[in-house]
Amino acid sequence: MNPNRSQKSIWVTGKGANMAELRLQTTDAGVIASSEFTLGELDEAVKGKGTAWLDILKPDDEVKDWLETIGIDELAVEDIFGHASDTVQRFQDHRFIVVRARDADNRLDTEPVAIILRDDLMITVRGTRIPALDVFRRRLKTADADEIAIGVDFLLYELLDSIADDWTPILSEYSNRLDDLEYQVFDPSKSYEGLLEGLHDLKRLLREASKSIESLQSACLRLLKPGERLINESSLAFFTDLQQLANTLVKRCSAYSAGATSTRDTYLSHVSMDLALSNAKLTEVMTTLTIIGAIMLPLTLIAGIFGMNTKLPAQLDELGGFWTIMGGMTLFSIMMLSWFRRKKWI
């Protein structure tokens, strides 16, 4: 470990015509005044100072012209200033990689980070602030001399590893949130609000995280592809370890997503069962009311007919009109109940 590494790091910030922010860090001693730093003089500025990292935030037309001037392939430049897709490519004298990383704003989303490896220089181009790059900057200050001696491939490894490590605590947070939602779904003692919304939100967050994690996994597979390996042998162990980490993160993300889906399905099943029980009770009540109404309708008809303001037939008067009518209504009710029972309506 070099005890003076933190004193040998150089950070220079400048701004182009459209507010592009440029930061330069080298691995050896030397100080470059920000007033003297320009893109056109970059090669001279880092000459003899070891491996260098140039970070460009919010690139402008000046940056685009400079990239074309130093020989960066036009397809890579087009990706940087257009819609950058995840990729790993080798051109004549440089390599071009695009991965996705977590953005620094309040809502979770991912943004592409374009990486160019050229000689002893690594260039990163991004449109937003990426927390993982701040972690990468601190790692370079404390890196061992043997690791730095590997060259620009070690810088690439540390950058990708910082992006991967950035997701580790976030996935742990998602795991805890999933545990809480599962407990609420299976807790019969209390009714929780917003469960479905919480599960859908967790699924959305996991989908966004998988965009970055899967891009890292794909980049590692491409960099380590036998016969077309895009890294030197001295960094092989680092990228193999990074690939294993990316695979683990992908599996965790997939497992949490499957768990959220299963919990959501269980919650919807519970809701459906509760709704079915409620409908069954409502159906039973409506059936009972319908039967009562069906019995009362003919009785009401009979009562209405014999309640008219006219004299009853002589026979009914002789038999006792009131009790005769009541007996007929009772007999009619018993007949209807018997019919309903035979039809298995009750």
GUPA-9597 format. One record per residue (C-alpha): residue number from 1; residue in one letter; chain; x, y, z negated. Coordinates in pm, 1 decimal. Example, Ala and Ser with C-alpha at 12.3 -4.5 7.8 and 13.67 -1.06 7.14 Angstrom:
<sites>
+-----+----+----+----------+----------+----------+
!   i ! aa ! ch !       xx !       yy !       zz !
+-----+----+----+----------+----------+----------+
!   1 !  A !  A !   1230.0 !   -450.0 !   -780.0 !
!   2 !  S !  A !   1367.0 !   -106.0 !   -714.0 !
+-----+----+----+----------+----------+----------+
</sites>
This chain:
<sites>
+-----+----+----+----------+----------+----------+
!   i ! aa ! ch !       xx !       yy !       zz !
+-----+----+----+----------+----------+----------+
!   1 !  M !  A !      0.0 !      0.0 !      0.0 !
!   2 !  N !  A !    135.2 !    342.3 !     92.2 !
!   3 !  P !  A !     77.9 !    572.7 !   -208.6 !
!   4 !  N !  A !     95.0 !    881.9 !      9.5 !
!   5 !  R !  A !   -163.2 !    774.8 !    262.7 !
!   6 !  S !  A !   -429.8 !   1010.3 !    132.7 !
!   7 !  Q !  A !   -186.5 !   1298.8 !    175.0 !
!   8 !  K !  A !    -97.5 !   1198.0 !    530.3 !
!   9 !  S !  A !   -449.9 !   1197.7 !    668.5 !
!  10 !  I !  A !   -533.4 !   1487.8 !    892.3 !
!  11 !  W !  A !   -882.5 !   1621.8 !    943.9 !
!  12 !  V !  A !   -940.6 !   1897.9 !   1194.2 !
!  13 !  T !  A !  -1278.7 !   2047.0 !   1273.3 !
!  14 !  G !  A !  -1351.4 !   2253.3 !   1579.2 !
!  15 !  K !  A !  -1659.6 !   2351.7 !   1779.3 !
!  16 !  G !  A !  -1718.5 !   2357.3 !   2149.7 !
!  17 !  A !  A !  -1946.3 !   2593.4 !   2340.6 !
!  18 !  N !  A !  -2259.0 !   2404.0 !   2236.7 !
!  19 !  M !  A !  -2157.0 !   2339.0 !   1876.2 !
!  20 !  A !  A !  -1988.0 !   2003.1 !   1927.3 !
!  21 !  E !  A !  -1807.6 !   1905.4 !   1606.2 !
!  22 !  L !  A !  -1463.8 !   1746.0 !   1649.2 !
!  23 !  R !  A !  -1276.2 !   1564.4 !   1373.1 !
!  24 !  L !  A !   -931.3 !   1414.1 !   1405.5 !
!  25 !  Q !  A !   -758.4 !   1173.8 !   1167.2 !
!  26 !  T !  A !   -414.0 !   1019.2 !   1216.4 !
!  27 !  T !  A !   -235.2 !    747.3 !   1022.0 !
!  28 !  D !  A !    105.4 !    914.6 !    992.2 !
!  29 !  A !  A !    230.6 !   1243.1 !    849.4 !
!  30 !  G !  A !    159.4 !   1570.3 !   1020.1 !
!  31 !  V !  A !    -73.3 !   1868.6 !    996.7 !
!  32 !  I !  A !   -263.4 !   2022.4 !   1283.0 !
!  33 !  A !  A !   -417.2 !   2363.6 !   1229.1 !
!  34 !  S !  A !   -780.6 !   2381.4 !   1334.8 !
!  35 !  S !  A !   -711.7 !   2698.2 !   1526.8 !
!  36 !  E !  A !   -458.1 !   2514.3 !   1740.5 !
!  37 !  F !  A !   -664.8 !   2202.6 !   1805.7 !
!  38 !  T !  A !   -820.4 !   2162.9 !   2150.9 !
!  39 !  L !  A !   -933.0 !   1860.1 !   2348.4 !
!  40 !  G !  A !   -694.2 !   1941.1 !   2628.6 !
!  41 !  E !  A !   -397.1 !   1927.0 !   2389.4 !
!  42 !  L !  A !   -510.7 !   1614.3 !   2204.5 !
!  43 !  D !  A !   -238.5 !   1385.1 !   2342.6 !
!  44 !  E !  A !     32.6 !   1625.3 !   2231.2 !
!  45 !  A !  A !   -137.9 !   1680.5 !   1894.7 !
!  46 !  V !  A !   -134.2 !   1309.6 !   1802.2 !
!  47 !  K !  A !    191.1 !   1214.1 !   1973.6 !
!  48 !  G !  A !    426.8 !   1045.9 !   1729.4 !
!  49 !  K !  A !    169.3 !   1042.1 !   1449.6 !
!  50 !  G !  A !     60.6 !    678.1 !   1472.3 !
!  51 !  T !  A !   -292.0 !    562.7 !   1543.7 !
!  52 !  A !  A !   -553.8 !    838.9 !   1574.6 !
!  53 !  W !  A !   -930.9 !    862.8 !   1543.3 !
!  54 !  L !  A !  -1125.4 !   1140.2 !   1711.9 !
!  55 !  D !  A !  -1487.3 !   1174.1 !   1601.9 !
!  56 !  I !  A !  -1722.9 !   1381.0 !   1817.7 !
!  57 !  L !  A !  -2059.4 !   1483.9 !   1677.6 !
!  58 !  K !  A !  -2323.4 !   1625.9 !   1915.3 !
!  59 !  P !  A !  -2111.5 !   1619.0 !   2233.6 !
!  60 !  D !  A !  -2150.7 !   1903.6 !   2480.8 !
!  61 !  D !  A !  -2056.6 !   1964.2 !   2844.7 !
!  62 !  E !  A !  -1698.8 !   2045.1 !   2746.8 !
!  63 !  V !  A !  -1666.6 !   1701.7 !   2586.9 !
!  64 !  K !  A !  -1818.8 !   1538.5 !   2893.9 !
!  65 !  D !  A !  -1570.9 !   1710.9 !   3125.2 !
!  66 !  W !  A !  -1281.6 !   1613.7 !   2899.4 !
!  67 !  L !  A !  -1383.9 !   1246.2 !   2891.9 !
!  68 !  E !  A !  -1397.2 !   1240.4 !   3270.5 !
!  69 !  T !  A !  -1061.2 !   1417.4 !   3288.1 !
!  70 !  I !  A !   -879.3 !   1159.2 !   3073.1 !
!  71 !  G !  A !  -1012.7 !    878.5 !   3293.8 !
!  72 !  I !  A !  -1306.0 !    739.4 !   3096.0 !
!  73 !  D !  A !  -1522.0 !    538.1 !   3334.8 !
!  74 !  E !  A !  -1823.9 !    725.6 !   3467.4 !
!  75 !  L !  A !  -2058.2 !    445.2 !   3356.9 !
!  76 !  A !  A !  -1936.8 !    488.3 !   2998.7 !
!  77 !  V !  A !  -1977.1 !    866.2 !   3017.5 !
!  78 !  E !  A !  -2324.8 !    821.0 !   3160.9 !
!  79 !  D !  A !  -2418.0 !    591.9 !   2871.4 !
!  80 !  I !  A !  -2285.2 !    840.8 !   2616.4 !
!  81 !  F !  A !  -2482.7 !   1132.6 !   2754.0 !
!  82 !  G !  A !  -2784.8 !    930.0 !   2857.5 !
!  83 !  H !  A !  -2967.8 !    644.4 !   2690.3 !
!  84 !  A !  A !  -2685.4 !    440.6 !   2538.6 !
!  85 !  S !  A !  -2758.4 !     67.9 !   2516.4 !
!  86 !  D !  A !  -2566.9 !   -182.6 !   2306.1 !
!  87 !  T !  A !  -2268.0 !   -295.7 !   2509.5 !
!  88 !  V !  A !  -1904.3 !   -411.0 !   2503.9 !
!  89 !  Q !  A !  -1707.1 !   -347.2 !   2822.7 !
!  90 !  R !  A !  -1345.7 !   -346.3 !   2936.2 !
!  91 !  F !  A !  -1235.0 !    -94.4 !   3195.5 !
!  92 !  Q !  A !   -896.5 !    -40.9 !   3354.7 !
!  93 !  D !  A !   -718.4 !    130.5 !   3065.9 !
!  94 !  H !  A !   -980.8 !    151.4 !   2793.4 !
!  95 !  R !  A !  -1256.7 !    -40.7 !   2618.9 !
!  96 !  F !  A !  -1609.6 !     88.2 !   2562.2 !
!  97 !  I !  A !  -1843.2 !    -29.9 !   2285.3 !
!  98 !  V !  A !  -2187.5 !     88.6 !   2176.4 !
!  99 !  V !  A !  -2344.6 !    -27.9 !   1851.3 !
! 100 !  R !  A !  -2628.1 !    107.4 !   1639.2 !
! 101 !  A !  A !  -2585.5 !    240.7 !   1286.1 !
! 102 !  R !  A !  -2806.8 !    385.4 !   1015.6 !
! 103 !  D !  A !  -2889.2 !    752.0 !   1050.1 !
! 104 !  A !  A !  -2840.0 !    992.3 !    759.6 !
! 105 !  D !  A !  -3185.1 !   1151.6 !    760.2 !
! 106 !  N !  A !  -3455.6 !   1076.5 !    504.7 !
! 107 !  R !  A !  -3651.7 !    826.2 !    712.9 !
! 108 !  L !  A !  -3477.5 !    506.0 !    806.3 !
! 109 !  D !  A !  -3385.3 !    475.9 !   1171.7 !
! 110 !  T !  A !  -3080.9 !    377.4 !   1372.5 !
! 111 !  E !  A !  -2880.3 !    570.4 !   1628.7 !
! 112 !  P !  A !  -2618.1 !    457.8 !   1883.9 !
! 113 !  V !  A !  -2248.7 !    512.2 !   1818.4 !
! 114 !  A !  A !  -2027.2 !    505.5 !   2127.9 !
! 115 !  I !  A !  -1670.2 !    387.7 !   2070.3 !
! 116 !  I !  A !  -1382.6 !    429.1 !   2314.6 !
! 117 !  L !  A !  -1048.4 !    254.7 !   2257.6 !
! 118 !  R !  A !   -761.5 !    399.6 !   2461.4 !
! 119 !  D !  A !   -396.5 !    327.7 !   2377.9 !
! 120 !  D !  A !   -351.2 !    431.8 !   2012.6 !
! 121 !  L !  A !   -662.5 !    648.9 !   2007.6 !
! 122 !  M !  A !  -1015.3 !    557.3 !   1901.5 !
! 123 !  I !  A !  -1291.0 !    799.1 !   1998.7 !
! 124 !  T !  A !  -1639.2 !    785.9 !   1846.6 !
! 125 !  V !  A !  -1924.6 !    985.1 !   1996.9 !
! 126 !  R !  A !  -2258.0 !   1024.0 !   1821.1 !
! 127 !  G !  A !  -2558.0 !   1252.3 !   1820.9 !
! 128 !  T !  A !  -2642.5 !   1240.0 !   1449.6 !
! 129 !  R !  A !  -2467.9 !   1202.4 !   1116.6 !
! 130 !  I !  A !  -2387.6 !    839.4 !   1031.1 !
! 131 !  P !  A !  -2311.5 !    758.0 !    663.3 !
! 132 !  A !  A !  -2095.4 !    457.6 !    759.6 !
! 133 !  L !  A !  -1845.0 !    686.6 !    932.1 !
! 134 !  D !  A !  -1782.2 !    871.7 !    605.7 !
! 135 !  V !  A !  -1706.4 !    536.4 !    442.4 !
! 136 !  F !  A !  -1474.5 !    450.5 !    731.6 !
! 137 !  R !  A !  -1287.7 !    777.8 !    689.3 !
! 138 !  R !  A !  -1221.8 !    702.5 !    320.7 !
! 139 !  R !  A !  -1108.8 !    348.1 !    401.0 !
! 140 !  L !  A !   -845.1 !    475.4 !    642.5 !
! 141 !  K !  A !   -692.6 !    687.8 !    369.9 !
! 142 !  T !  A !   -629.7 !    381.4 !    151.7 !
! 143 !  A !  A !   -545.5 !    120.7 !    418.3 !
! 144 !  D !  A !   -227.7 !    -85.2 !    384.1 !
! 145 !  A !  A !     66.4 !    -14.0 !    609.9 !
! 146 !  D !  A !     53.3 !   -371.1 !    743.5 !
! 147 !  E !  A !   -307.5 !   -322.7 !    841.6 !
! 148 !  I !  A !   -237.2 !     11.6 !   1006.2 !
! 149 !  A !  A !     45.3 !   -153.4 !   1202.7 !
! 150 !  I !  A !   -216.1 !   -367.3 !   1384.5 !
! 151 !  G !  A !   -312.6 !    -56.1 !   1576.1 !
! 152 !  V !  A !   -637.6 !     74.2 !   1715.2 !
! 153 !  D !  A !   -805.6 !   -268.2 !   1686.4 !
! 154 !  F !  A !   -784.6 !   -240.0 !   1309.1 !
! 155 !  L !  A !   -960.7 !     96.8 !   1326.1 !
! 156 !  L !  A !  -1235.6 !    -65.2 !   1531.1 !
! 157 !  Y !  A !  -1268.6 !   -345.1 !   1275.5 !
! 158 !  E !  A !  -1288.6 !   -104.5 !    981.5 !
! 159 !  L !  A !  -1550.0 !    105.5 !   1160.1 !
! 160 !  L !  A !  -1774.0 !   -191.2 !   1245.2 !
! 161 !  D !  A !  -1723.2 !   -336.7 !    898.3 !
! 162 !  S !  A !  -1828.4 !     -5.7 !    742.3 !
! 163 !  I !  A !  -2148.9 !    -11.4 !    948.3 !
! 164 !  A !  A !  -2216.6 !   -370.1 !    837.3 !
! 165 !  D !  A !  -2145.1 !   -295.3 !    470.0 !
! 166 !  D !  A !  -2380.7 !      1.6 !    488.6 !
! 167 !  W !  A !  -2671.8 !   -241.1 !    529.7 !
! 168 !  T !  A !  -2584.1 !   -470.7 !    238.5 !
! 169 !  P !  A !  -2735.6 !   -260.3 !    -45.3 !
! 170 !  I !  A !  -3030.9 !   -166.0 !    173.3 !
! 171 !  L !  A !  -3118.3 !   -529.0 !    241.9 !
! 172 !  S !  A !  -3090.5 !   -598.3 !   -132.2 !
! 173 !  E !  A !  -3338.9 !   -317.0 !   -189.3 !
! 174 !  Y !  A !  -3573.3 !   -470.9 !     68.0 !
! 175 !  S !  A !  -3542.0 !   -807.8 !   -107.7 !
! 176 !  N !  A !  -3645.7 !   -652.9 !   -439.5 !
! 177 !  R !  A !  -3935.4 !   -474.2 !   -272.6 !
! 178 !  L !  A !  -4049.7 !   -799.1 !   -113.6 !
! 179 !  D !  A !  -4036.2 !   -972.8 !   -454.1 !
! 180 !  D !  A !  -4256.0 !   -699.0 !   -601.4 !
! 181 !  L !  A !  -4509.9 !   -725.8 !   -318.8 !
! 182 !  E !  A !  -4520.8 !  -1105.5 !   -349.3 !
! 183 !  Y !  A !  -4586.7 !  -1075.8 !   -723.6 !
! 184 !  Q !  A !  -4869.1 !   -828.7 !   -663.1 !
! 185 !  V !  A !  -5029.5 !  -1051.7 !   -400.1 !
! 186 !  F !  A !  -5030.8 !  -1354.7 !   -630.4 !
! 187 !  D !  A !  -5120.3 !  -1165.5 !   -948.9 !
! 188 !  P !  A !  -5485.8 !  -1251.7 !  -1029.0 !
! 189 !  S !  A !  -5505.1 !  -1022.8 !  -1331.6 !
! 190 !  K !  A !  -5502.6 !   -695.8 !  -1140.9 !
! 191 !  S !  A !  -5605.2 !   -555.0 !   -805.9 !
! 192 !  Y !  A !  -5326.2 !   -355.9 !   -638.2 !
! 193 !  E !  A !  -5388.2 !    -89.5 !   -377.3 !
! 194 !  G !  A !  -5177.8 !    -35.1 !    -66.2 !
! 195 !  L !  A !  -5045.3 !   -391.5 !    -46.6 !
! 196 !  L !  A !  -5109.5 !   -432.6 !    325.5 !
! 197 !  E !  A !  -4958.5 !    -92.6 !    401.9 !
! 198 !  G !  A !  -4653.0 !   -178.3 !    192.2 !
! 199 !  L !  A !  -4599.5 !   -507.3 !    373.8 !
! 200 !  H !  A !  -4637.1 !   -344.3 !    715.1 !
! 201 !  D !  A !  -4390.6 !    -70.5 !    614.4 !
! 202 !  L !  A !  -4138.1 !   -330.2 !    496.2 !
! 203 !  K !  A !  -4172.3 !   -515.8 !    826.7 !
! 204 !  R !  A !  -4104.5 !   -191.0 !   1013.0 !
! 205 !  L !  A !  -3794.0 !   -116.9 !    806.3 !
! 206 !  L !  A !  -3659.7 !   -467.2 !    862.1 !
! 207 !  R !  A !  -3714.3 !   -435.4 !   1237.5 !
! 208 !  E !  A !  -3516.1 !   -111.5 !   1238.6 !
! 209 !  A !  A !  -3234.4 !   -264.9 !   1033.7 !
! 210 !  S !  A !  -3217.0 !   -563.9 !   1267.4 !
! 211 !  K !  A !  -3145.1 !   -331.5 !   1561.7 !
! 212 !  S !  A !  -2812.7 !   -230.2 !   1406.5 !
! 213 !  I !  A !  -2725.3 !   -568.9 !   1258.2 !
! 214 !  E !  A !  -2796.1 !   -759.9 !   1578.7 !
! 215 !  S !  A !  -2593.7 !   -509.1 !   1781.6 !
! 216 !  L !  A !  -2297.3 !   -572.2 !   1548.2 !
! 217 !  Q !  A !  -2340.2 !   -947.1 !   1588.6 !
! 218 !  S !  A !  -2350.8 !   -917.5 !   1967.3 !
! 219 !  A !  A !  -2043.3 !   -692.2 !   1970.7 !
! 220 !  C !  A !  -1844.8 !   -940.4 !   1759.5 !
! 221 !  L !  A !  -1944.4 !  -1231.0 !   1982.5 !
! 222 !  R !  A !  -1833.9 !  -1038.6 !   2288.8 !
! 223 !  L !  A !  -1506.5 !   -923.6 !   2132.7 !
! 224 !  L !  A !  -1422.9 !  -1280.4 !   2024.2 !
! 225 !  K !  A !  -1543.5 !  -1454.7 !   2340.2 !
! 226 !  P !  A !  -1286.4 !  -1719.9 !   2437.8 !
! 227 !  G !  A !  -1108.3 !  -1645.6 !   2763.4 !
! 228 !  E !  A !  -1223.3 !  -1281.4 !   2762.2 !
! 229 !  R !  A !  -1111.2 !  -1176.8 !   2416.0 !
! 230 !  L !  A !  -1106.1 !   -798.8 !   2392.3 !
! 231 !  I !  A !   -893.6 !   -774.9 !   2077.3 !
! 232 !  N !  A !   -533.7 !   -865.7 !   1999.1 !
! 233 !  E !  A !   -435.1 !  -1178.3 !   1810.4 !
! 234 !  S !  A !   -323.4 !   -990.7 !   1499.6 !
! 235 !  S !  A !   -677.9 !   -865.4 !   1439.1 !
! 236 !  L !  A !   -848.4 !  -1197.8 !   1515.1 !
! 237 !  A !  A !   -893.2 !  -1292.9 !   1148.9 !
! 238 !  F !  A !  -1054.7 !   -957.1 !   1070.3 !
! 239 !  F !  A !  -1312.9 !   -982.8 !   1347.8 !
! 240 !  T !  A !  -1385.8 !  -1347.1 !   1266.9 !
! 241 !  D !  A !  -1467.8 !  -1239.8 !    911.8 !
! 242 !  L !  A !  -1679.2 !   -954.1 !   1048.0 !
! 243 !  Q !  A !  -1872.3 !  -1194.3 !   1270.2 !
! 244 !  Q !  A !  -1950.8 !  -1415.4 !    969.5 !
! 245 !  L !  A !  -2073.2 !  -1109.4 !    779.1 !
! 246 !  A !  A !  -2290.5 !  -1003.0 !   1072.8 !
! 247 !  N !  A !  -2436.8 !  -1354.4 !   1098.4 !
! 248 !  T !  A !  -2517.2 !  -1349.0 !    726.2 !
! 249 !  L !  A !  -2688.8 !  -1010.6 !    757.0 !
! 250 !  V !  A !  -2891.9 !  -1130.0 !   1054.9 !
! 251 !  K !  A !  -3005.5 !  -1436.7 !    860.5 !
! 252 !  R !  A !  -3098.5 !  -1224.6 !    558.9 !
! 253 !  C !  A !  -3292.7 !   -982.0 !    772.5 !
! 254 !  S !  A !  -3476.9 !  -1266.8 !    946.4 !
! 255 !  A !  A !  -3552.6 !  -1439.4 !    614.6 !
! 256 !  Y !  A !  -3691.7 !  -1121.3 !    459.3 !
! 257 !  S !  A !  -3900.1 !  -1052.2 !    769.1 !
! 258 !  A !  A !  -4040.3 !  -1405.4 !    761.0 !
! 259 !  G !  A !  -4111.3 !  -1365.5 !    389.4 !
! 260 !  A !  A !  -4294.4 !  -1038.5 !    450.8 !
! 261 !  T !  A !  -4498.4 !  -1203.6 !    727.2 !
! 262 !  S !  A !  -4586.3 !  -1498.8 !    502.4 !
! 263 !  T !  A !  -4682.5 !  -1268.6 !    215.4 !
! 264 !  R !  A !  -4895.5 !  -1057.5 !    448.1 !
! 265 !  D !  A !  -5074.0 !  -1367.9 !    581.0 !
! 266 !  T !  A !  -5134.9 !  -1488.8 !    225.5 !
! 267 !  Y !  A !  -5276.1 !  -1150.2 !    129.6 !
! 268 !  L !  A !  -5506.3 !  -1148.5 !    431.8 !
! 269 !  S !  A !  -5616.4 !  -1504.8 !    345.1 !
! 270 !  H !  A !  -5704.2 !  -1393.7 !     -7.3 !
! 271 !  V !  A !  -5897.5 !  -1098.7 !    127.8 !
! 272 !  S !  A !  -6081.7 !  -1325.5 !    373.3 !
! 273 !  M !  A !  -6166.7 !  -1572.6 !     95.9 !
! 274 !  D !  A !  -6296.8 !  -1295.5 !   -128.3 !
! 275 !  L !  A !  -6502.2 !  -1158.3 !    158.7 !
! 276 !  A !  A !  -6638.4 !  -1505.9 !    236.9 !
! 277 !  L !  A !  -6741.4 !  -1558.9 !   -127.5 !
! 278 !  S !  A !  -6906.3 !  -1218.4 !   -133.4 !
! 279 !  N !  A !  -7092.9 !  -1296.5 !    189.5 !
! 280 !  A !  A !  -7200.2 !  -1635.4 !     49.9 !
! 281 !  K !  A !  -7344.4 !  -1470.9 !   -260.8 !
! 282 !  L !  A !  -7517.1 !  -1209.0 !    -48.1 !
! 283 !  T !  A !  -7659.5 !  -1480.8 !    177.8 !
! 284 !  E !  A !  -7792.9 !  -1670.5 !   -123.6 !
! 285 !  V !  A !  -7960.7 !  -1358.6 !   -257.3 !
! 286 !  M !  A !  -8111.2 !  -1272.8 !     79.5 !
! 287 !  T !  A !  -8237.2 !  -1631.7 !    120.4 !
! 288 !  T !  A !  -8410.7 !  -1619.7 !   -217.2 !
! 289 !  L !  A !  -8568.5 !  -1282.9 !   -140.0 !
! 290 !  T !  A !  -8679.9 !  -1404.7 !    201.7 !
! 291 !  I !  A !  -8847.5 !  -1712.5 !     51.2 !
! 292 !  I !  A !  -9024.9 !  -1502.7 !   -210.2 !
! 293 !  G !  A !  -9137.3 !  -1260.8 !     58.3 !
! 294 !  A !  A !  -9257.6 !  -1546.0 !    282.1 !
! 295 !  I !  A !  -9469.2 !  -1684.0 !     -4.3 !
! 296 !  M !  A !  -9607.1 !  -1345.6 !   -103.2 !
! 297 !  L !  A !  -9714.3 !  -1241.1 !    245.4 !
! 298 !  P !  A ! -10005.8 !  -1491.2 !    285.6 !
! 299 !  L !  A ! -10105.8 !  -1439.3 !    -76.7 !
! 300 !  T !  A ! -10119.7 !  -1068.5 !    -14.5 !
! 301 !  L !  A ! -10334.7 !  -1136.2 !    292.6 !
! 302 !  I !  A ! -10576.1 !  -1348.6 !     89.1 !
! 303 !  A !  A ! -10590.4 !  -1092.2 !   -190.2 !
! 304 !  G !  A ! -10652.8 !   -818.9 !     63.0 !
! 305 !  I !  A ! -10937.6 !  -1003.9 !    231.0 !
! 306 !  F !  A ! -11116.8 !  -1095.8 !    -89.3 !
! 307 !  G !  A ! -11044.6 !   -760.6 !   -244.2 !
! 308 !  M !  A ! -11258.5 !   -578.1 !     10.1 !
! 309 !  N !  A ! -11552.6 !   -384.4 !   -130.9 !
! 310 !  T !  A ! -11815.3 !   -641.4 !    -19.3 !
! 311 !  K !  A ! -11999.7 !   -922.3 !   -188.2 !
! 312 !  L !  A ! -11847.8 !  -1268.8 !   -186.4 !
! 313 !  P !  A ! -12024.7 !  -1556.8 !    -10.7 !
! 314 !  A !  A ! -12287.4 !  -1724.1 !   -227.9 !
! 315 !  Q !  A ! -12084.5 !  -2039.0 !   -271.6 !
! 316 !  L !  A ! -11789.2 !  -1848.0 !   -415.8 !
! 317 !  D !  A ! -12011.7 !  -1654.9 !   -647.8 !
! 318 !  E !  A ! -12159.6 !  -1977.3 !   -777.5 !
! 319 !  L !  A ! -11818.3 !  -2142.3 !   -828.5 !
! 320 !  G !  A ! -11669.7 !  -1835.8 !   -995.2 !
! 321 !  G !  A ! -11513.4 !  -1627.9 !   -721.2 !
! 322 !  F !  A ! -11197.3 !  -1512.7 !   -903.4 !
! 323 !  W !  A ! -11081.0 !  -1855.9 !  -1013.8 !
! 324 !  T !  A ! -11162.2 !  -2008.1 !   -678.6 !
! 325 !  I !  A ! -10943.9 !  -1754.7 !   -500.1 !
! 326 !  M !  A ! -10659.9 !  -1796.5 !   -752.7 !
! 327 !  G !  A ! -10672.8 !  -2171.2 !   -713.8 !
! 328 !  G !  A ! -10653.5 !  -2143.2 !   -336.2 !
! 329 !  M !  A ! -10355.6 !  -1908.3 !   -356.9 !
! 330 !  T !  A ! -10173.7 !  -2144.7 !   -594.9 !
! 331 !  L !  A ! -10240.7 !  -2441.1 !   -369.7 !
! 332 !  F !  A ! -10113.4 !  -2246.2 !    -67.2 !
! 333 !  S !  A !  -9790.6 !  -2148.1 !   -253.8 !
! 334 !  I !  A !  -9722.8 !  -2509.7 !   -351.0 !
! 335 !  M !  A !  -9771.5 !  -2619.9 !      8.7 !
! 336 !  M !  A !  -9524.6 !  -2356.9 !    134.8 !
! 337 !  L !  A !  -9261.7 !  -2447.4 !   -127.1 !
! 338 !  S !  A !  -9295.6 !  -2813.1 !    -31.9 !
! 339 !  W !  A !  -9247.8 !  -2724.4 !    333.2 !
! 340 !  F !  A !  -8937.5 !  -2512.2 !    259.5 !
! 341 !  R !  A !  -8786.1 !  -2792.7 !     53.1 !
! 342 !  R !  A !  -8850.7 !  -3046.8 !    331.3 !
! 343 !  K !  A !  -8672.3 !  -2812.5 !    575.9 !
! 344 !  K !  A !  -8389.8 !  -2781.7 !    318.6 !
! 345 !  W !  A !  -8422.2 !  -2407.9 !    312.4 !
! 346 !  I !  A !  -8421.5 !  -2420.0 !    -64.5 !
+-----+----+----+----------+----------+----------+
</sites>
